[in-house]
Amino acid sequence: MGSGAAALSLAGCGFAPVYGAGGAGGKLLGEVALPEPAGPIGYVFNRRFEERLGRAGPDASYALRLALATDEEALGGTSAGATTRYRLAGEVRFTLVDAVTERILVSDATQAFTGYSATGSTVATLAARRDAEQRLAVLLADQMVDLLLLTAPELPR
């Protein structure tokens, strides 16, 4: 089946590209102002959010309120009691508000986790932890953007 035929068959079932012409995701592109990032995880979170939805200008239609939290748990260990594996869990609670009226439009939360190994040197463990924090921030940002895109059709323009 050619790409034109595939597009026609998807259009017949009500499928509409979220960022395409008339897609609801267009409401959010460059229109969501983020708060200042809190720490390195917040910076990576904001960077990923802006990769997906663009950076908001001074006249953004929406503002995002965030509460980003992480927790680390030791998982694996040696018989001598040394930890060899960590689980890094995160949660972002967010509220999307109308930038002018401050009316709450969407309020939700999402969670994710990742892990890293602590079996190498101290430097390798720190690098693995930083990498896990960055992966977690990207996961949380992607999940939050997906939730916002799902609610975009109901948002005011």
C-alpha positions as semicolon CSV with decimal commas, in nm:
position;residue;x (nm);y (nm);z (nm)
1;M;0,000;0,000;0,000
2;G;0,148;0,339;-0,096
3;S;0,185;0,626;0,148
4;G;-0,104;0,812;-0,017
5;A;-0,336;0,515;0,025
6;A;-0,222;0,472;0,386
7;A;-0,296;0,837;0,457
8;L;-0,642;0,806;0,305
9;S;-0,721;0,494;0,506
10;L;-0,614;0,666;0,829
11;A;-0,814;0,977;0,746
12;G;-1,123;0,761;0,703
13;C;-1,095;0,631;1,060
14;G;-1,080;0,978;1,217
15;F;-0,702;0,992;1,250
16;A;-0,557;1,344;1,234
17;P;-0,189;1,421;1,284
18;V;-0,150;1,611;1,610
19;Y;0,092;1,864;1,457
20;G;-0,060;1,861;1,107
21;A;-0,284;2,123;0,952
22;G;-0,577;2,166;1,186
23;G;-0,420;1,930;1,442
24;A;-0,488;2,012;1,806
25;G;-0,118;2,003;1,896
26;G;-0,067;2,326;1,705
27;K;-0,233;2,509;1,994
28;L;0,061;2,419;2,216
29;L;0,355;2,479;1,980
30;G;0,552;2,770;2,122
31;E;0,259;2,861;2,349
32;V;0,350;2,704;2,687
33;A;0,566;2,912;2,921
34;L;0,780;2,701;3,156
35;P;0,901;2,794;3,504
36;E;1,273;2,838;3,566
37;P;1,440;2,497;3,597
38;A;1,522;2,376;3,948
39;G;1,861;2,206;3,926
40;P;2,014;1,987;3,657
41;I;1,714;1,753;3,626
42;G;1,480;2,051;3,584
43;Y;1,708;2,193;3,316
44;V;1,706;1,868;3,114
45;F;1,328;1,842;3,165
46;N;1,272;2,195;3,029
47;R;1,513;2,138;2,739
48;R;1,326;1,822;2,634
49;F;0,988;1,993;2,671
50;E;1,107;2,275;2,443
51;E;1,245;2,024;2,191
52;R;0,896;1,880;2,161
53;L;0,674;2,190;2,186
54;G;0,910;2,481;2,124
55;R;1,009;2,772;2,343
56;A;0,727;3,004;2,442
57;G;0,747;3,372;2,362
58;P;0,651;3,657;2,595
59;D;0,287;3,641;2,480
60;A;0,239;3,267;2,541
61;S;-0,121;3,151;2,574
62;Y;-0,048;2,904;2,853
63;A;0,176;2,875;3,159
64;L;0,290;2,554;3,321
65;R;0,326;2,502;3,696
66;L;0,554;2,208;3,784
67;A;0,654;2,005;4,087
68;L;0,934;1,767;3,991
69;A;1,055;1,518;4,253
70;T;1,302;1,230;4,244
71;D;1,388;0,949;4,483
72;E;1,679;0,707;4,479
73;E;1,670;0,352;4,613
74;A;1,952;0,099;4,646
75;L;1,856;-0,228;4,476
76;G;2,142;-0,469;4,430
77;G;2,436;-0,545;4,649
78;T;2,730;-0,768;4,708
79;S;2,773;-1,014;4,994
80;A;3,003;-0,755;5,151
81;G;2,717;-0,503;5,162
82;A;2,828;-0,275;4,876
83;T;2,545;-0,140;4,662
84;T;2,578;-0,229;4,294
85;R;2,253;-0,099;4,145
86;Y;2,027;0,199;4,209
87;R;1,673;0,279;4,101
88;L;1,596;0,645;4,035
89;A;1,225;0,723;4,042
90;G;1,064;1,051;3,948
91;E;0,729;1,219;3,943
92;V;0,612;1,541;3,787
93;R;0,288;1,702;3,896
94;F;0,178;1,974;3,659
95;T;-0,092;2,228;3,604
96;L;-0,148;2,408;3,276
97;V;-0,314;2,746;3,325
98;D;-0,442;3,017;3,095
99;A;-0,161;3,274;3,096
100;V;-0,402;3,568;3,117
101;T;-0,680;3,450;3,350
102;E;-0,476;3,193;3,553
103;R;-0,770;2,954;3,507
104;I;-0,662;2,590;3,550
105;L;-0,701;2,404;3,222
106;V;-0,524;2,073;3,291
107;S;-0,392;1,922;3,612
108;D;-0,224;1,582;3,614
109;A;0,087;1,386;3,712
110;T;0,313;1,124;3,563
111;Q;0,580;0,892;3,702
112;A;0,878;0,708;3,559
113;F;1,191;0,533;3,677
114;T;1,531;0,432;3,552
115;G;1,835;0,264;3,699
116;Y;2,210;0,276;3,699
117;S;2,500;0,058;3,798
118;A;2,752;0,141;4,071
119;T;3,005;-0,132;3,994
120;G;3,281;0,085;3,847
121;S;3,493;0,362;3,991
122;T;3,349;0,658;4,180
123;V;3,377;0,869;3,866
124;A;3,200;0,603;3,657
125;T;2,923;0,575;3,917
126;L;2,872;0,953;3,920
127;A;2,859;0,958;3,539
128;A;2,608;0,672;3,540
129;R;2,394;0,857;3,796
130;R;2,397;1,178;3,589
131;D;2,302;0,979;3,280
132;A;2,014;0,814;3,469
133;E;1,892;1,156;3,589
134;Q;1,895;1,285;3,232
135;R;1,708;0,980;3,101
136;L;1,451;1,019;3,379
137;A;1,399;1,389;3,300
138;V;1,345;1,307;2,930
139;L;1,099;1,027;3,016
140;L;0,897;1,254;3,243
141;A;0,896;1,543;2,994
142;D;0,787;1,314;2,709
143;Q;0,506;1,164;2,917
144;M;0,387;1,509;3,025
145;V;0,392;1,643;2,669
146;D;0,195;1,338;2,554
147;L;-0,068;1,401;2,823
148;L;-0,092;1,766;2,720
149;L;-0,129;1,671;2,354
150;L;-0,412;1,434;2,443
151;T;-0,598;1,719;2,613
152;A;-0,515;1,979;2,345
153;P;-0,845;1,943;2,156
154;E;-1,034;2,070;2,463
155;L;-0,802;2,367;2,529
156;P;-0,915;2,719;2,446
157;R;-0,721;2,886;2,168
